Amino acid sequence: MKRCSLFALLIASSLPLSTQAADSFTIDPDHTFPHFSVNHLGFSTMQGRFDASSGKVTLDSAAKKGTLEFSVKSASVNTGHAKRDEHLRSPDFFNAAEYPSITFKSTAIKFEGDKPASVEGNLTLLGVSKPVKLNISAFNCGLHPMDPTKKKFVCGADVNTQIKRSDFGMKYGVPAVGDDIKLVFEVEAIRD
């Protein structure tokens, strides 16, 4: 009987990771920085960020699949200028009162080797959902070096894409205030 149990345990432990559950991660808002840039009146590039974000990630590198759900609070927009930020929260731009969140939900994660290289999904802004591809320029995982318990496992990624804000109904000021918006997210997520 002991031999059968030992044999079953050996077989179970040798199964590929793809038959096991994917790792689940929670995005760490303290180490995640969603930001954007847009041309301002043809003179300069204005930068802004969102101070409140959240999300969940699942990854199964062996099976080359995963999921991503990410959200930012539109009222948390911050360009370092209070009057401009108030205008950005208004119906002219993010309409934060009516649409408090901007969300992304993946439909597919594409891998190169063992690492994700891009994420396809739907971005919802001002109640309009459009397909968007997020490009991953850097991706790394490992034990957190500052964790004294040596149990905190973290994955981090640098992600970027470009959208036309008018595609989502945000048309105020176009073309003086640029239509093309570059979105960049530096993300860290902690394994659950």
N, C-alpha and C positions, 0 to 999 in steps of 0.2 A: 504494500500500500504506500509506503514511504517513497519507493522508487517511482511509482506512478505520479505522485504529487510533485516530486522533484523534477521529473521529466516535463510535466505540464508547466511548471514554473519556468524552466529553461526555454521551452517553446514560446511561452507568452513574452518573456523578456527579450527574445530575439526578433519579435515581429517588427516590421518597419514602423517608423514614427507616423506614417500616413494613416495607419489603422488606429492610432491613439488620438485623443482629443487635441484640438489645436490649442495653443497657448492663448490666453486672454489677457489683455492689458488695459489699464485705465490711463488716459492721458493726464499727465501731471501739469496742471495749469500754471504752476509756479516756474516751470522750465519749458514752457511752450510760448512761442512768440509769433502770432499771426499778424502780418502786416501787408501793406499795399503801397503802390506808387502810381501816380497819375500825372500827366503833363498839365501844368498850370499856365494857361493863357499863352502858351508857346514860349514862355520865358524860362521856366524851371520845372523840375520834377518835385512834386509835393509828396511827402511821405506821411503815412498814418499807420496806426495799429489798432488792434482790439485788445482791451485789457482783461476780458473775461471769456474764457473758452473751456470746453469740456469735450470728452469723447471716449470711445471704446475702439479697440483694435483686437482682431483675432488673427493669428498667423500660424500656418502649418507649412513650414519650408519644405518638408519632405514631399508633401502632396502638391506644392506650388499653388497654394490658395490661401485666401484670407478675406477679412472684411474690415471696413473702416467706417465709423460714424463720427462726424466732427461737427461741433456747433460753436458759434461765437454769438455773444449778445451784441446786437447792433447798437444799443445805447452806450456800449463801452468804447465806442470809437474815440480815438485820441490822436490829434495831430499836434498837440502842444500849444494850441491856440483856442481858448475857451469859446470865443464868439463863432469861429469857424466850426468847431465841434458841435455847437448848438444847431447851426445851420445844417450840418451833415446828418443830425438826428431827425431833422424835419421831413415833411412829405416830399420836399424837393429831391432828397437823396435817399437815406436809409429808411425813413418813415418808421422810426423805432417804436413809436406808440402802437402802431397797427401791426408791425412785423418785428417782434422783439428778437427773433433769432435768424441767423443766416446758417444754413446747414449743408452738409455734404454727406451723401450716403453712397458707398461704393457699390458697383455692380460686378467688378472684376479687379483682381490684383495680378499684374504681369510680373514674372520673375526673370532675372538673368542669373543663372546658377542658383545659389541658395538665398539670394537677396532679392527683395522686391525692387523693381525698377520704375514702375508706374502704377497708378491707380485710376481706373475708369469709374465714373459714377455720375450722380446727379447733384448739381449745386442748386439750392433753392434760395433765392434772393427776392424780396418784395413779393413773395407768394408765387413766383415763377420758377419752375424747375427746368434746367437745361443740362444736357450731357457735357461733362468737362473731364479732361484728362489731366491728372496731376503727375508731374515728373519728379522722380526721386533722385536727387543728385548725390546724396550721401545716406548711408544706412549702416548702423552699428548696434550690436547688442552685447551685453555682458553684465557681470556683477558690478554693482555701484561701488566705486573705490572708497567712498566716504562712509559707507554703511559698516558700523562696527560688528554687526552680526554676520556679515558676509552672506546674506540671504536675499538682499534686494536686487532683483534682476531687472535691468532697464534696456529698452530699445530706443534709439534716437534716429531721427531722419530730418533731412533738409528737403523740403518739397516746394515746387513752384508751378505756376500756370499763368496763363493770360486769358482774360475774358473781355468782351465788349459789354460795358454796363448797360447800353441801350437795349441789348438782347433781353434784359431782365426788366425793362420798363423804366430804368433810371436815365432819363434823357435831359434833365435840367443842365443847362450850360454847355451842352455839346454844340459845336466843336471847340469852343474856347477852353473849357475844362475838358480834358481828353476823354475819349470814349474807351480807349484801350487801358485796361487796369492790369498791372502786374501784381499777382498775389504770391506771397512767400510765407511759408510756415516752417519755423524750426520747432520740432516736436520732440518731446521725451515722454515715454509711456512706461509705467511700472507694471510688471507682471502681477496679476491678481493671485 
